[in-house]
Amino acid sequence: MGRKLLTEHINVEGIETIEVYRQHGGYRAVEKALKTMTPDEVVDEVKKSGLRGRGGAGFPMGMKWSFLAKPEGVPRYLVCNADESEPGTFKDRYLMSKLPHLLIEGMIAGSYALGARTSYIYIRGELLYVLRILEKAIAEAYAAGFLGENILGSGYSLDLYVHPGAGAYICGEETALLESLEGKRGNPRNKPPFPAVQGLYARPTVVNNVESLAAVVPILNLGGDEYAKIGVGKSTGTKLFSACGHLNKPGIYEIELGLPVEEFIYSDEYCGGIWKGRALKAVVAGGSSVPILPKDLILKTAAGENRLMSYESLGDGGFVTGTMLGSGGFIAMDETTCIVKNTWNFSRFYHHESCGQCSPCREGTGWLEKVLHRLEHGHGSLHDIDLIVSVAKQIEGNTICPLGEAAAWPVAAAVRHFRDEFEWHVTHPQEATRPGAVYRGNLVLA
Amino acid sequence: MAKVTFDGIEVEVPDGTTILNAARIIGGGIVPPAMCYYTPLKGSGGKCRACLVRVAAGSAKDPRPMPKLVASCITPVQDGMVVENTTSEQVLDVRKGIVEMLLINHPLDCPVCDQAGECDLQNFAFEHGVSTTRYEEERRTFEKIDIGPYIQLHMTRCILCYRCVYTADQLTEARVHGVLGRGDASEIGTYIENTISNDFSGNVIDVCPVGALTDKTYRFKQRVWFTKPVNAHRDCQHEKCNGRVTLWYKGQDVMRVTARKDEYGEVKEWICNECRFEKKETADWVIEGPAHIDRSSVIAQNHYELPVVNAQIIADLPESTMRELALNPPLKLGGLNG
């Protein structure tokens, strides 16, 4: 059993209240930071920890913090991105609903480190019940003197607000999130200027994922160096994975980075293997936007080494034979899964969620969805397969924000690894569209 | 000042200039196309992705190439930057892709569209696109919407450049139209079919790169290439309007009035609705002379102005041309911008 740094006490009765949370070591990190450390020392600890952003991009968090512009006399902001809406990813919701004070504690320490006097949690609108849990916890933190004026007598003051979104995936993109938080339409901004220079209300702003901010708490408690010893290589610490799909034990697991993927899927300690005794077909390892990998490539890299749950190992082989760790939405598919249907489903999501601001994404996501719909329903032709690869390539890299890539990558990867299944849909439309049809090489089972 | 190399041509520009504007200083065929960027409109640009270029070297200090193509209209230059536009195969390929994306839901009704002939999308597609389509699905369509007495919105043709939104932000106190909906269901609208009524609303027609916003006083009256643009002015009483316009003549009739545009189709001085919609008699105006249309537009194809003011060239003109000129004298021979 690996170490649990975030979720150690998650099943303790009443942990969502400040009393129980403090009985289990809560708010020690805030006390340590505010009473014994300067803001720069907090940033240094996070840098030393090697923590990488848990929202998907995996950018080193200490470095992101040190990029924040600090002009005199201008307010700065810390914003927590709790707009978790990637299909397959549901770790932040769990963390916030069970351990609201962990996030609040991480935000207080983070705001102190960055010199922010006002911080925001931008939460996905659908998670209204979590918003209520957070607001209750924030009220408790105010009452206990961890928020408000002169926290713990340190002279540092902080106000923390929770703000709900209105149900748009695009608002998880940090600049769209800031626009939405300002009360505008959630369109991503052109960069530069980056939020570190001109973010919320055109002030320097840092936007961090829920899990990243929560991880600041164990980093401060253990010390950055000690935290960096956990994990493997540049993938330090523990990470929450939300495992779903055709698994015996889907759910949220905190693992030390570097765990072999095979162990994660098949060990009884984690997902417990594939359900109904079936075989694994493919895995989407980091939320719906990362490239899908077939069984052979998710368990072993192209070089034949064991694939590990780490940023480097999952990324091994680039997009030809590798994928990304992403946000930790681990979707396993058994042998009966139709990859074409799955790809169409993902495409439908991105088509629905594109903000429509820039032309490749606005038009391309819809086009992809329509062609994939045609292929899935047996009306496609062989050059439709090349067409979707080409359209995906026209979107990728040419858009304002990463949603374009998120829409293009799964399509390109599905065709890359499962081209024969796409072709089967074209050459055997009647069999492929029969309910329950499964592609296994050239064999069809109903 | 920053020194930039654009397609092998070096140019020195003030710090903070965008790559696109640096290219416009050089001018000519190397200038990237722009469908959404509009110099007078603050905040415009970055959306259509038509102007993507490759930055082969970021700056003298950090000469690494930029990992992705960048939107030249919003990316400021750095000293020592090396930019590739027409010299990069990748850029030209991507641009073809952008044309394709912009056209898949555009109706291609140019034969009945008032904008044809001065349409940015038409020019863009002609210069950078391919002549076939790979799109087989149904196109997105909308009902036409009347927004007020002067302007018609035909959303089907819209490419969502946001120019009209920024225009209203800039020229009026309270914008009443905007982008509704999301993704490819986005549309320009006034929510409850409000009217856009303010003294400067007509300018959205000029900034629209396609035929989505058209002048109701001009709709279906004439093809633009059969009209002759003439610069004129009047003593406009409106405090923000100086009454400097272009009149578009067919024979003796003023078919429409627009603001004056530069070679990139950008309006330099906004005009009020009174000048635009209500002054359609020659008597209302002081004529300055023919307007020079310097774009790759079909208007230029049919232009009556002699291209070069040079006595020798005029003397060398074939006799038939001289006879033609004598029979139908132009308003003014030669001269730039009248």
Interface residues (C-beta under 8 A of the other chain):
Chain A: A168 I170 R185 N190 P192 H351 H352 E353 S354 C355 G356 Q357 C358 S359 P360 R362 E363 G364 T365 G366 W367 K370 V371 L387 K393 Q394 G397 N398 T399 I400
Chain B: G45 G46 K47 C48 R49 A50 L52 K68 L69 A71 I74 T75 P76 V94 G97 I98 E100 M101 L102 I104 N105 R134 Y135 E137 I159 L160 Y162 G178 V179 G181 R182 G183 D184 A185 S186
